[in-house]
Structure formats: structure tokens, C-alpha cells
Amino acid sequence: MIREPAEATVGENGTVAIPLGVLAESGLYPGAEVVIYSDGDGRIVIRRQEDVIHDLLAGGNL
């Protein structure tokens, strides 16, 4: 569920600054280790690395 959408711009070097409110809602924080992958159709998924590892060890998917 998206609670408070925010706009960002992809910079010339491919970086995007994620607004602090979005980070807080997602449980992420500056310096968190994440896994990033494309989910197709203009969608990018960012997940905590520890959650991805947990899911993989439990036999699930990304």
C-alpha cells in the first residue's frame, strides 16, 4: 500500500534520492543494504538485503 507518494527525478548518472518519508514508511534508513531489481513495466523494487536472504533461505522468491 502506498501511503504518501513522492516525486523524484532520475539524475544524469542514474541516481535517485529517495525522500526520507518514503524510507521511514518502508523501514529503510540511510546506509541500509538493499537489493534492487526490475519488476518490469517501469517498476523497480528495493528490498532490505536481510529480507531477501531470509526469503531465499525459506525457499521463497525475491
N, CA, C, O and CB atoms as a CASP TS submission, in Angstrom:
PFRMAT TS
TARGET T0000
AUTHOR 0000-0000-0000
METHOD Language model
MODEL 1
PARENT N/A
ATOM      1  N   MET     1       0.842  -1.173   0.000  1.00  0.00           N
ATOM      2  CA  MET     1       0.000   0.000   0.000  1.00  0.00           C
ATOM      3  C   MET     1       0.890   1.240   0.000  1.00  0.00           C
ATOM      4  O   MET     1       1.804   1.351   0.818  1.00  0.00           O
ATOM      5  CB  MET     1      -0.960  -0.004   1.217  1.00  0.00           C
ATOM      6  N   ILE     2       0.631   2.150  -0.896  1.00  0.00           N
ATOM      7  CA  ILE     2       1.358   3.418  -0.954  1.00  0.00           C
ATOM      8  C   ILE     2       0.612   4.414  -0.084  1.00  0.00           C
ATOM      9  O   ILE     2      -0.555   4.714  -0.333  1.00  0.00           O
ATOM     10  CB  ILE     2       1.498   3.943  -2.431  1.00  0.00           C
ATOM     11  N   ARG     3       1.280   4.919   0.924  1.00  0.00           N
ATOM     12  CA  ARG     3       0.632   5.846   1.851  1.00  0.00           C
ATOM     13  C   ARG     3       0.787   7.285   1.415  1.00  0.00           C
ATOM     14  O   ARG     3      -0.191   8.028   1.337  1.00  0.00           O
ATOM     15  CB  ARG     3       1.193   5.675   3.239  1.00  0.00           C
ATOM     16  N   GLU     4       2.004   7.675   1.135  1.00  0.00           N
ATOM     17  CA  GLU     4       2.270   9.071   0.780  1.00  0.00           C
ATOM     18  C   GLU     4       3.223   9.102  -0.402  1.00  0.00           C
ATOM     19  O   GLU     4       4.440   9.073  -0.215  1.00  0.00           O
ATOM     20  CB  GLU     4       2.861   9.862   1.989  1.00  0.00           C
ATOM     21  N   PRO     5       2.683   9.160  -1.634  1.00  0.00           N
ATOM     22  CA  PRO     5       3.575   9.175  -2.799  1.00  0.00           C
ATOM     23  C   PRO     5       4.452  10.417  -2.811  1.00  0.00           C
ATOM     24  O   PRO     5       4.076  11.471  -2.298  1.00  0.00           O
ATOM     25  CB  PRO     5       2.763   9.101  -4.093  1.00  0.00           C
ATOM     26  N   ALA     6       5.607  10.273  -3.396  1.00  0.00           N
ATOM     27  CA  ALA     6       6.540  11.389  -3.519  1.00  0.00           C
ATOM     28  C   ALA     6       7.151  11.329  -4.910  1.00  0.00           C
ATOM     29  O   ALA     6       7.268  10.253  -5.497  1.00  0.00           O
ATOM     30  CB  ALA     6       7.648  11.343  -2.408  1.00  0.00           C
ATOM     31  N   GLU     7       7.532  12.458  -5.425  1.00  0.00           N
ATOM     32  CA  GLU     7       8.166  12.519  -6.727  1.00  0.00           C
ATOM     33  C   GLU     7       9.672  12.630  -6.571  1.00  0.00           C
ATOM     34  O   GLU     7      10.176  13.227  -5.621  1.00  0.00           O
ATOM     35  CB  GLU     7       7.623  13.695  -7.538  1.00  0.00           C
ATOM     36  N   ALA     8      10.377  12.039  -7.527  1.00  0.00           N
ATOM     37  CA  ALA     8      11.829  12.136  -7.578  1.00  0.00           C
ATOM     38  C   ALA     8      12.229  12.143  -9.044  1.00  0.00           C
ATOM     39  O   ALA     8      11.427  11.792  -9.909  1.00  0.00           O
ATOM     40  CB  ALA     8      12.520  10.960  -6.799  1.00  0.00           C
ATOM     41  N   THR     9      13.448  12.535  -9.326  1.00  0.00           N
ATOM     42  CA  THR     9      13.956  12.588 -10.686  1.00  0.00           C
ATOM     43  C   THR     9      15.199  11.722 -10.793  1.00  0.00           C
ATOM     44  O   THR     9      16.060  11.747  -9.914  1.00  0.00           O
ATOM     45  CB  THR     9      14.261  14.039 -11.106  1.00  0.00           C
ATOM     46  N   VAL    10      15.289  10.961 -11.867  1.00  0.00           N
ATOM     47  CA  VAL    10      16.491  10.171 -12.123  1.00  0.00           C
ATOM     48  C   VAL    10      17.553  11.122 -12.651  1.00  0.00           C
ATOM     49  O   VAL    10      17.358  11.794 -13.664  1.00  0.00           O
ATOM     50  CB  VAL    10      16.213   8.996 -13.140  1.00  0.00           C
ATOM     51  N   GLY    11      18.678  11.169 -11.952  1.00  0.00           N
ATOM     52  CA  GLY    11      19.758  12.069 -12.347  1.00  0.00           C
ATOM     53  C   GLY    11      20.506  11.555 -13.567  1.00  0.00           C
ATOM     54  O   GLY    11      20.304  10.417 -13.992  1.00  0.00           O
ATOM     55  N   GLU    12      21.362  12.385 -14.125  1.00  0.00           N
ATOM     56  CA  GLU    12      22.126  12.030 -15.321  1.00  0.00           C
ATOM     57  C   GLU    12      23.001  10.805 -15.114  1.00  0.00           C
ATOM     58  O   GLU    12      23.281  10.074 -16.064  1.00  0.00           O
ATOM     59  CB  GLU    12      22.982  13.192 -15.748  1.00  0.00           C
ATOM     60  N   ASN    13      23.438  10.574 -13.873  1.00  0.00           N
ATOM     61  CA  ASN    13      24.273   9.406 -13.586  1.00  0.00           C
ATOM     62  C   ASN    13      23.448   8.210 -13.113  1.00  0.00           C
ATOM     63  O   ASN    13      24.009   7.205 -12.676  1.00  0.00           O
ATOM     64  CB  ASN    13      25.315   9.758 -12.535  1.00  0.00           C
ATOM     65  N   GLY    14      22.116   8.313 -13.198  1.00  0.00           N
ATOM     66  CA  GLY    14      21.243   7.189 -12.861  1.00  0.00           C
ATOM     67  C   GLY    14      20.828   7.103 -11.407  1.00  0.00           C
ATOM     68  O   GLY    14      20.186   6.129 -11.014  1.00  0.00           O
ATOM     69  N   THR    15      21.168   8.076 -10.606  1.00  0.00           N
ATOM     70  CA  THR    15      20.808   8.036  -9.193  1.00  0.00           C
ATOM     71  C   THR    15      19.452   8.680  -8.937  1.00  0.00           C
ATOM     72  O   THR    15      19.014   9.568  -9.669  1.00  0.00           O
ATOM     73  CB  THR    15      21.873   8.727  -8.363  1.00  0.00           C
ATOM     74  N   VAL    16      18.803   8.210  -7.881  1.00  0.00           N
ATOM     75  CA  VAL    16      17.533   8.776  -7.433  1.00  0.00           C
ATOM     76  C   VAL    16      17.627   8.954  -5.923  1.00  0.00           C
ATOM     77  O   VAL    16      17.987   8.017  -5.211  1.00  0.00           O
ATOM     78  CB  VAL    16      16.309   7.861  -7.832  1.00  0.00           C
ATOM     79  N   ALA    17      17.309  10.138  -5.432  1.00  0.00           N
ATOM     80  CA  ALA    17      17.260  10.373  -3.995  1.00  0.00           C
ATOM     81  C   ALA    17      15.867   9.982  -3.507  1.00  0.00           C
ATOM     82  O   ALA    17      14.864  10.522  -3.975  1.00  0.00           O
ATOM     83  CB  ALA    17      17.592  11.871  -3.644  1.00  0.00           C
ATOM     84  N   ILE    18      15.811   9.048  -2.571  1.00  0.00           N
ATOM     85  CA  ILE    18      14.529   8.586  -2.036  1.00  0.00           C
ATOM     86  C   ILE    18      14.166   9.493  -0.858  1.00  0.00           C
ATOM     87  O   ILE    18      14.956   9.627   0.077  1.00  0.00           O
ATOM     88  CB  ILE    18      14.597   7.067  -1.595  1.00  0.00           C
ATOM     89  N   PRO    19      12.994  10.111  -0.889  1.00  0.00           N
ATOM     90  CA  PRO    19      12.593  11.001   0.209  1.00  0.00           C
ATOM     91  C   PRO    19      12.580  10.274   1.557  1.00  0.00           C
ATOM     92  O   PRO    19      12.210   9.102   1.633  1.00  0.00           O
ATOM     93  CB  PRO    19      11.208  11.593  -0.073  1.00  0.00           C
ATOM     94  N   LEU    20      12.985  10.972   2.612  1.00  0.00           N
ATOM     95  CA  LEU    20      13.086  10.361   3.937  1.00  0.00           C
ATOM     96  C   LEU    20      11.765   9.782   4.422  1.00  0.00           C
ATOM     97  O   LEU    20      11.769   8.758   5.105  1.00  0.00           O
ATOM     98  CB  LEU    20      13.585  11.375   4.932  1.00  0.00           C
ATOM     99  N   GLY    21      10.636  10.401   4.095  1.00  0.00           N
ATOM    100  CA  GLY    21       9.334   9.877   4.498  1.00  0.00           C
ATOM    101  C   GLY    21       9.062   8.508   3.904  1.00  0.00           C
ATOM    102  O   GLY    21       8.526   7.628   4.578  1.00  0.00           O
ATOM    103  N   VAL    22       9.433   8.324   2.635  1.00  0.00           N
ATOM    104  CA  VAL    22       9.252   7.028   1.973  1.00  0.00           C
ATOM    105  C   VAL    22      10.171   5.989   2.615  1.00  0.00           C
ATOM    106  O   VAL    22       9.765   4.851   2.846  1.00  0.00           O
ATOM    107  CB  VAL    22       9.537   7.139   0.447  1.00  0.00           C
ATOM    108  N   LEU    23      11.406   6.387   2.899  1.00  0.00           N
ATOM    109  CA  LEU    23      12.333   5.472   3.576  1.00  0.00           C
ATOM    110  C   LEU    23      11.773   5.045   4.930  1.00  0.00           C
ATOM    111  O   LEU    23      11.796   3.862   5.271  1.00  0.00           O
ATOM    112  CB  LEU    23      13.716   6.137   3.757  1.00  0.00           C
ATOM    113  N   ALA    24      11.275   6.000   5.693  1.00  0.00           N
ATOM    114  CA  ALA    24      10.747   5.700   7.023  1.00  0.00           C
ATOM    115  C   ALA    24       9.557   4.747   6.938  1.00  0.00           C
ATOM    116  O   ALA    24       9.473   3.794   7.713  1.00  0.00           O
ATOM    117  CB  ALA    24      10.338   6.994   7.740  1.00  0.00           C
ATOM    118  N   GLU    25       8.638   4.993   6.006  1.00  0.00           N
ATOM    119  CA  GLU    25       7.472   4.124   5.855  1.00  0.00           C
ATOM    120  C   GLU    25       7.869   2.708   5.467  1.00  0.00           C
ATOM    121  O   GLU    25       7.201   1.745   5.846  1.00  0.00           O
ATOM    122  CB  GLU    25       6.524   4.694   4.817  1.00  0.00           C
ATOM    123  N   SER    26       8.956   2.580   4.712  1.00  0.00           N
ATOM    124  CA  SER    26       9.379   1.263   4.236  1.00  0.00           C
ATOM    125  C   SER    26      10.240   0.515   5.255  1.00  0.00           C
ATOM    126  O   SER    26      10.518  -0.673   5.087  1.00  0.00           O
ATOM    127  CB  SER    26      10.144   1.409   2.939  1.00  0.00           C
ATOM    128  N   GLY    27      10.655   1.209   6.302  1.00  0.00           N
ATOM    129  CA  GLY    27      11.527   0.573   7.283  1.00  0.00           C
ATOM    130  C   GLY    27      12.993   0.616   6.879  1.00  0.00           C
ATOM    131  O   GLY    27      13.829  -0.051   7.488  1.00  0.00           O
ATOM    132  N   LEU    28      13.304   1.406   5.849  1.00  0.00           N
ATOM    133  CA  LEU    28      14.696   1.560   5.424  1.00  0.00           C
ATOM    134  C   LEU    28      15.280   2.808   6.071  1.00  0.00           C
ATOM    135  O   LEU    28      14.548   3.634   6.614  1.00  0.00           O
ATOM    136  CB  LEU    28      14.803   1.643   3.873  1.00  0.00           C
ATOM    137  N   TYR    29      16.579   2.938   6.012  1.00  0.00           N
ATOM    138  CA  TYR    29      17.264   4.077   6.595  1.00  0.00           C
ATOM    139  C   TYR    29      18.520   4.343   5.776  1.00  0.00           C
ATOM    140  O   TYR    29      19.012   3.437   5.104  1.00  0.00           O
ATOM    141  CB  TYR    29      17.607   3.827   8.096  1.00  0.00           C
ATOM    142  N   PRO    30      19.048   5.554   5.814  1.00  0.00           N
ATOM    143  CA  PRO    30      20.283   5.824   5.084  1.00  0.00           C
ATOM    144  C   PRO    30      21.388   4.868   5.512  1.00  0.00           C
ATOM    145  O   PRO    30      21.640   4.700   6.705  1.00  0.00           O
ATOM    146  CB  PRO    30      20.726   7.273   5.300  1.00  0.00           C
ATOM    147  N   GLY    31      22.038   4.252   4.554  1.00  0.00           N
ATOM    148  CA  GLY    31      23.103   3.295   4.823  1.00  0.00           C
ATOM    149  C   GLY    31      22.638   1.846   4.845  1.00  0.00           C
ATOM    150  O   GLY    31      23.463   0.940   4.957  1.00  0.00           O
ATOM    151  N   ALA    32      21.322   1.606   4.740  1.00  0.00           N
ATOM    152  CA  ALA    32      20.798   0.233   4.739  1.00  0.00           C
ATOM    153  C   ALA    32      21.281  -0.501   3.489  1.00  0.00           C
ATOM    154  O   ALA    32      21.373   0.086   2.412  1.00  0.00           O
ATOM    155  CB  ALA    32      19.241   0.231   4.803  1.00  0.00           C
ATOM    156  N   GLU    33      21.589  -1.788   3.644  1.00  0.00           N
ATOM    157  CA  GLU    33      21.969  -2.605   2.496  1.00  0.00           C
ATOM    158  C   GLU    33      20.700  -3.144   1.857  1.00  0.00           C
ATOM    159  O   GLU    33      19.857  -3.737   2.530  1.00  0.00           O
ATOM    160  CB  GLU    33      22.926  -3.768   2.912  1.00  0.00           C
ATOM    161  N   VAL    34      20.573  -2.931   0.547  1.00  0.00           N
ATOM    162  CA  VAL    34      19.357  -3.304  -0.161  1.00  0.00           C
ATOM    163  C   VAL    34      19.687  -4.109  -1.406  1.00  0.00           C
ATOM    164  O   VAL    34      20.822  -4.115  -1.882  1.00  0.00           O
ATOM    165  CB  VAL    34      18.548  -2.063  -0.532  1.00  0.00           C
ATOM    166  N   VAL    35      18.680  -4.781  -1.918  1.00  0.00           N
ATOM    167  CA  VAL    35      18.749  -5.473  -3.201  1.00  0.00           C
ATOM    168  C   VAL    35      17.752  -4.765  -4.112  1.00  0.00           C
ATOM    169  O   VAL    35      16.614  -4.513  -3.716  1.00  0.00           O
ATOM    170  CB  VAL    35      18.431  -7.030  -3.064  1.00  0.00           C
ATOM    171  N   ILE    36      18.180  -4.447  -5.328  1.00  0.00           N
ATOM    172  CA  ILE    36      17.343  -3.701  -6.264  1.00  0.00           C
ATOM    173  C   ILE    36      17.198  -4.522  -7.533  1.00  0.00           C
ATOM    174  O   ILE    36      18.182  -5.030  -8.070  1.00  0.00           O
ATOM    175  CB  ILE    36      17.944  -2.294  -6.572  1.00  0.00           C
ATOM    176  N   TYR    37      15.956  -4.649  -8.012  1.00  0.00           N
ATOM    177  CA  TYR    37      15.737  -5.352  -9.271  1.00  0.00           C
ATOM    178  C   TYR    37      14.520  -4.779  -9.990  1.00  0.00           C
ATOM    179  O   TYR    37      13.653  -4.152  -9.381  1.00  0.00           O
ATOM    180  CB  TYR    37      15.557  -6.862  -9.026  1.00  0.00           C
ATOM    181  N   SER    38      14.479  -5.011 -11.290  1.00  0.00           N
ATOM    182  CA  SER    38      13.366  -4.549 -12.110  1.00  0.00           C
ATOM    183  C   SER    38      12.230  -5.551 -12.007  1.00  0.00           C
ATOM    184  O   SER    38      12.444  -6.761 -12.070  1.00  0.00           O
ATOM    185  CB  SER    38      13.800  -4.355 -13.587  1.00  0.00           C
ATOM    186  N   ASP    39      11.029  -5.037 -11.850  1.00  0.00           N
ATOM    187  CA  ASP    39       9.829  -5.864 -11.825  1.00  0.00           C
ATOM    188  C   ASP    39       9.040  -5.651 -13.118  1.00  0.00           C
ATOM    189  O   ASP    39       7.858  -5.986 -13.201  1.00  0.00           O
ATOM    190  CB  ASP    39       8.954  -5.534 -10.582  1.00  0.00           C
ATOM    191  N   GLY    40       9.714  -5.086 -14.128  1.00  0.00           N
ATOM    192  CA  GLY    40       9.108  -4.852 -15.437  1.00  0.00           C
ATOM    193  C   GLY    40       8.179  -3.660 -15.451  1.00  0.00           C
ATOM    194  O   GLY    40       7.794  -3.139 -14.404  1.00  0.00           O
ATOM    195  N   ASP    41       7.828  -3.238 -16.645  1.00  0.00           N
ATOM    196  CA  ASP    41       6.837  -2.192 -16.871  1.00  0.00           C
ATOM    197  C   ASP    41       7.067  -0.938 -16.030  1.00  0.00           C
ATOM    198  O   ASP    41       6.132  -0.400 -15.437  1.00  0.00           O
ATOM    199  CB  ASP    41       5.470  -2.731 -16.590  1.00  0.00           C
ATOM    200  N   GLY    42       8.323  -0.474 -15.981  1.00  0.00           N
ATOM    201  CA  GLY    42       8.625   0.769 -15.280  1.00  0.00           C
ATOM    202  C   GLY    42       8.668   0.665 -13.771  1.00  0.00           C
ATOM    203  O   GLY    42       8.656   1.684 -13.080  1.00  0.00           O
ATOM    204  N   ARG    43       8.719  -0.555 -13.245  1.00  0.00           N
ATOM    205  CA  ARG    43       8.699  -0.739 -11.795  1.00  0.00           C
ATOM    206  C   ARG    43      10.056  -1.245 -11.322  1.00  0.00           C
ATOM    207  O   ARG    43      10.609  -2.188 -11.887  1.00  0.00           O
ATOM    208  CB  ARG    43       7.576  -1.722 -11.378  1.00  0.00           C
ATOM    209  N   ILE    44      10.586  -0.610 -10.280  1.00  0.00           N
ATOM    210  CA  ILE    44      11.832  -1.034  -9.651  1.00  0.00           C
ATOM    211  C   ILE    44      11.521  -1.377  -8.207  1.00  0.00           C
ATOM    212  O   ILE    44      10.845  -0.616  -7.514  1.00  0.00           O
ATOM    213  CB  ILE    44      12.940   0.073  -9.749  1.00  0.00           C
ATOM    214  N   VAL    45      12.014  -2.523  -7.752  1.00  0.00           N
ATOM    215  CA  VAL    45      11.778  -2.978  -6.384  1.00  0.00           C
ATOM    216  C   VAL    45      13.063  -2.809  -5.588  1.00  0.00           C
ATOM    217  O   VAL    45      14.143  -3.182  -6.045  1.00  0.00           O
ATOM    218  CB  VAL    45      11.295  -4.462  -6.355  1.00  0.00           C
ATOM    219  N   ILE    46      12.936  -2.247  -4.400  1.00  0.00           N
ATOM    220  CA  ILE    46      14.068  -2.101  -3.479  1.00  0.00           C
ATOM    221  C   ILE    46      13.679  -2.837  -2.202  1.00  0.00           C
ATOM    222  O   ILE    46      12.682  -2.500  -1.563  1.00  0.00           O
ATOM    223  CB  ILE    46      14.417  -0.570  -3.195  1.00  0.00           C
ATOM    224  N   ARG    47      14.473  -3.847  -1.832  1.00  0.00           N
ATOM    225  CA  ARG    47      14.171  -4.619  -0.625  1.00  0.00           C
ATOM    226  C   ARG    47      15.375  -4.658   0.293  1.00  0.00           C
ATOM    227  O   ARG    47      16.518  -4.615  -0.161  1.00  0.00           O
ATOM    228  CB  ARG    47      13.734  -6.044  -0.985  1.00  0.00           C
ATOM    229  N   ARG    48      15.111  -4.740   1.596  1.00  0.00           N
ATOM    230  CA  ARG    48      16.202  -4.914   2.549  1.00  0.00           C
ATOM    231  C   ARG    48      16.919  -6.218   2.219  1.00  0.00           C
ATOM    232  O   ARG    48      16.283  -7.245   1.982  1.00  0.00           O
ATOM    233  CB  ARG    48      15.676  -4.915   4.026  1.00  0.00           C
ATOM    234  N   GLN    49      18.244  -6.167   2.207  1.00  0.00           N
ATOM    235  CA  GLN    49      19.037  -7.347   1.892  1.00  0.00           C
ATOM    236  C   GLN    49      18.708  -8.502   2.846  1.00  0.00           C
ATOM    237  O   GLN    49      18.617  -9.653   2.418  1.00  0.00           O
ATOM    238  CB  GLN    49      20.534  -7.011   1.958  1.00  0.00           C
ATOM    239  N   GLU    50      18.533  -8.201   4.115  1.00  0.00           N
ATOM    240  CA  GLU    50      18.242  -9.250   5.100  1.00  0.00           C
ATOM    241  C   GLU    50      16.909  -9.949   4.811  1.00  0.00           C
ATOM    242  O   GLU    50      16.777 -11.149   5.051  1.00  0.00           O
ATOM    243  CB  GLU    50      18.221  -8.654   6.512  1.00  0.00           C
ATOM    244  N   ASP    51      15.918  -9.206   4.296  1.00  0.00           N
ATOM    245  CA  ASP    51      14.631  -9.811   3.957  1.00  0.00           C
ATOM    246  C   ASP    51      14.753 -10.743   2.762  1.00  0.00           C
ATOM    247  O   ASP    51      14.141 -11.811   2.737  1.00  0.00           O
ATOM    248  CB  ASP    51      13.595  -8.731   3.668  1.00  0.00           C
ATOM    249  N   VAL    52      15.550 -10.338   1.765  1.00  0.00           N
ATOM    250  CA  VAL    52      15.759 -11.178   0.587  1.00  0.00           C
ATOM    251  C   VAL    52      16.457 -12.466   0.982  1.00  0.00           C
ATOM    252  O   VAL    52      16.065 -13.545   0.540  1.00  0.00           O
ATOM    253  CB  VAL    52      16.577 -10.431  -0.480  1.00  0.00           C
ATOM    254  N   ILE    53      17.489 -12.363   1.810  1.00  0.00           N
ATOM    255  CA  ILE    53      18.215 -13.551   2.265  1.00  0.00           C
ATOM    256  C   ILE    53      17.272 -14.465   3.044  1.00  0.00           C
ATOM    257  O   ILE    53      17.278 -15.678   2.836  1.00  0.00           O
ATOM    258  CB  ILE    53      19.433 -13.154   3.141  1.00  0.00           C
ATOM    259  N   HIS    54      16.479 -13.909   3.918  1.00  0.00           N
ATOM    260  CA  HIS    54      15.516 -14.701   4.689  1.00  0.00           C
ATOM    261  C   HIS    54      14.555 -15.434   3.768  1.00  0.00           C
ATOM    262  O   HIS    54      14.317 -16.628   3.950  1.00  0.00           O
ATOM    263  CB  HIS    54      14.734 -13.806   5.657  1.00  0.00           C
ATOM    264  N   ASP    55      13.999 -14.738   2.782  1.00  0.00           N
ATOM    265  CA  ASP    55      13.066 -15.346   1.838  1.00  0.00           C
ATOM    266  C   ASP    55      13.713 -16.475   1.048  1.00  0.00           C
ATOM    267  O   ASP    55      13.102 -17.524   0.840  1.00  0.00           O
ATOM    268  CB  ASP    55      12.528 -14.296   0.886  1.00  0.00           C
ATOM    269  N   LEU    56      14.957 -16.257   0.605  1.00  0.00           N
ATOM    270  CA  LEU    56      15.655 -17.283  -0.167  1.00  0.00           C
ATOM    271  C   LEU    56      15.937 -18.519   0.683  1.00  0.00           C
ATOM    272  O   LEU    56      15.787 -19.645   0.209  1.00  0.00           O
ATOM    273  CB  LEU    56      16.964 -16.725  -0.731  1.00  0.00           C
ATOM    274  N   LEU    57      16.343 -18.316   1.934  1.00  0.00           N
ATOM    275  CA  LEU    57      16.610 -19.439   2.830  1.00  0.00           C
ATOM    276  C   LEU    57      15.342 -20.199   3.181  1.00  0.00           C
ATOM    277  O   LEU    57      15.388 -21.400   3.448  1.00  0.00           O
ATOM    278  CB  LEU    57      17.282 -18.950   4.098  1.00  0.00           C
ATOM    279  N   ALA    58      14.203 -19.500   3.183  1.00  0.00           N
ATOM    280  CA  ALA    58      12.926 -20.124   3.488  1.00  0.00           C
ATOM    281  C   ALA    58      12.315 -20.792   2.269  1.00  0.00           C
ATOM    282  O   ALA    58      11.237 -21.381   2.353  1.00  0.00           O
ATOM    283  CB  ALA    58      11.968 -19.101   4.046  1.00  0.00           C
ATOM    284  N   GLY    59      13.010 -20.701   1.119  1.00  0.00           N
ATOM    285  CA  GLY    59      12.524 -21.352  -0.089  1.00  0.00           C
ATOM    286  C   GLY    59      11.599 -20.504  -0.928  1.00  0.00           C
ATOM    287  O   GLY    59      10.961 -21.006  -1.853  1.00  0.00           O
ATOM    288  N   GLY    60      11.519 -19.212  -0.614  1.00  0.00           N
ATOM    289  CA  GLY    60      10.646 -18.328  -1.379  1.00  0.00           C
ATOM    290  C   GLY    60      11.373 -17.669  -2.526  1.00  0.00           C
ATOM    291  O   GLY    60      12.525 -17.988  -2.820  1.00  0.00           O
ATOM    292  N   ASN    61      10.699 -16.763  -3.158  1.00  0.00           N
ATOM    293  CA  ASN    61      11.268 -15.982  -4.263  1.00  0.00           C
ATOM    294  C   ASN    61      11.644 -14.606  -3.760  1.00  0.00           C
ATOM    295  O   ASN    61      11.347 -14.230  -2.626  1.00  0.00           O
ATOM    296  CB  ASN    61      10.272 -15.874  -5.449  1.00  0.00           C
ATOM    297  N   LEU    62      12.323 -13.842  -4.657  1.00  0.00           N
ATOM    298  CA  LEU    62      12.630 -12.465  -4.323  1.00  0.00           C
ATOM    299  C   LEU    62      11.329 -11.759  -4.063  1.00  0.00           C
ATOM    300  O   LEU    62      11.325 -10.566  -3.757  1.00  0.00           O
ATOM    301  CB  LEU    62      13.435 -11.766  -5.444  1.00  0.00           C
TER
END
